[in-house]
């Protein structure tokens, strides 16, 4: 499922933050909020608008872990694998989600672009480990069963 690139989003970000190199991260953040990743088509567009090389923009986009060059699902599920979550069995939760969705360490997003499953080093919810985050909402004290049930709830919301 291809996504149409709306450059007006980038134009608005450039207008808001300025067309200088120091604005690049804020513009990339705005782009990622809109597209849920950084499409390759935006790099030449931004290079021209900001008078930067595509390599410079790509370098910034790949340096920061928060940016993604791969298309993500509507629901981005982050399974915490920090120490507290790991010792409280976060890996079986990750495996249950991957099994249910047909995903793996290499394939992180479902073909219908509904779900992306990733691991993160820490969600900052150690007291309620193991925790999972869906988009911006934390789900505490998860189990493999409650994680699979959460998938069903999210599918119904769609």
C-alpha positions in Angstrom: 0.0 0.0 0.0 1.8 3.1 -1.3 1.4 6.4 0.6 1.0 9.6 -1.4 3.7 12.1 -0.4 2.1 15.4 0.6 4.9 18.0 0.3 2.6 20.7 1.8 3.4 19.1 5.2 7.1 19.8 4.6 6.4 23.3 3.3 4.4 24.1 6.4 7.2 22.8 8.7 9.8 24.8 6.8 7.6 27.9 7.1 7.2 27.2 10.8 10.8 26.3 11.7 12.8 28.1 8.9 14.8 26.9 6.0 18.1 26.6 7.8 20.2 23.6 8.7 19.4 24.1 12.3 15.7 23.4 11.6 16.4 20.1 9.9 15.6 17.8 12.9 12.4 19.7 13.7 11.3 19.4 10.1 12.2 15.7 10.0 10.2 15.1 13.2 7.2 16.8 11.7 7.5 14.7 8.6 7.8 11.5 10.6 4.7 12.5 12.7 2.8 12.9 9.5 4.0 9.9 7.4 4.9 7.6 10.4 8.4 7.3 8.8 10.7 9.3 6.5 9.9 8.4 2.9 12.9 8.5 0.5 11.0 11.0 -1.7 11.3 13.8 0.9 15.2 13.8 0.8 15.7 15.5 -2.6 12.8 17.9 -1.8 14.2 18.9 1.5 17.7 19.2 0.0 16.5 21.7 -2.5 14.4 23.7 0.0 17.0 23.8 2.7 20.1 24.1 0.4 21.6 21.0 2.0 22.9 17.8 0.4 20.7 14.7 0.4 23.6 12.9 2.1 23.6 15.5 4.9 19.8 15.0 5.5 20.1 11.2 5.2 23.0 11.3 7.7 20.9 13.1 10.2 17.9 10.8 9.6 20.0 7.6 10.1 22.0 8.9 13.1 19.0 9.4 15.4 17.3 6.1 16.4 13.9 7.8 16.6 13.8 8.3 12.9 12.7 5.5 10.6 13.2 5.1 6.9 10.9 2.1 6.8 7.1 2.5 6.6 5.4 1.7 9.9 2.0 0.4 10.8 -0.9 2.5 12.1 -0.2 0.9 15.5 3.4 0.9 16.5 3.9 -1.6 19.3 7.1 -1.2 21.3 8.0 -4.0 23.6 10.3 -3.0 26.4 13.4 -5.2 26.8 15.1 -3.1 29.5 16.4 -5.0 32.5 13.2 -4.8 34.6 11.0 -5.8 31.7 13.4 -8.5 30.5 13.6 -10.3 33.9 9.8 -10.1 34.1 9.5 -12.0 30.8 9.1 -9.4 28.1 10.5 -11.7 25.4 7.6 -14.2 25.5 5.3 -11.1 24.9 7.4 -10.1 21.9 7.3 -13.7 20.6 3.5 -13.9 21.1 2.9 -10.7 19.2 5.2 -11.7 16.3 3.7 -15.2 16.1 0.1 -13.7 16.0 1.0 -11.2 13.3 3.4 -13.3 11.3 6.3 -11.0 12.0 10.0 -11.6 12.8 13.1 -9.7 13.9 13.6 -8.8 10.2 10.0 -8.2 9.2 8.6 -5.7 11.7 5.5 -4.5 9.9 2.4 -6.3 8.7 1.7 -6.2 5.0 -1.6 -4.3 5.6 0.4 -1.6 7.5 -1.8 -2.0 10.5 0.9 -3.2 13.0 4.6 -2.6 13.6 6.3 -4.5 16.4 9.7 -3.3 17.7 11.8 -3.7 20.8 13.1 -0.7 22.8 15.7 -0.5 25.5 13.5 1.2 28.1 10.0 2.8 28.2 10.6 4.3 31.7 7.8 2.2 33.1 10.0 -0.1 35.2 7.7 -0.3 38.2 4.9 -1.8 36.0 7.1 -4.2 34.0 6.8 -5.8 31.6 5.4 -2.9 29.7 4.4 -2.3 26.1 3.7 1.0 24.3 1.2 1.4 21.5 1.8 4.6 19.7 2.0 6.9 22.8 0.1 4.8 25.3 1.8 2.5 27.9 0.2 -0.8 28.8 1.6 -2.1 32.1 2.2 -5.6 33.5 1.6 -7.3 30.2 1.6 -11.1 29.5 1.7 -12.9 26.2 -2.1 -13.4 26.5 -2.9 -9.8 27.4 -0.7 -8.7 24.5 -2.6 -10.8 22.0 -5.9 -9.6 23.4 -4.7 -6.0 23.0 -4.1 -6.8 19.3 -7.7 -7.8 19.0 -8.8 -4.6 20.7 -6.7 -2.5 18.3 -8.0 -4.4 15.3 -11.6 -3.5 16.4 -10.6 0.2 16.7 -9.4 0.2 13.2 
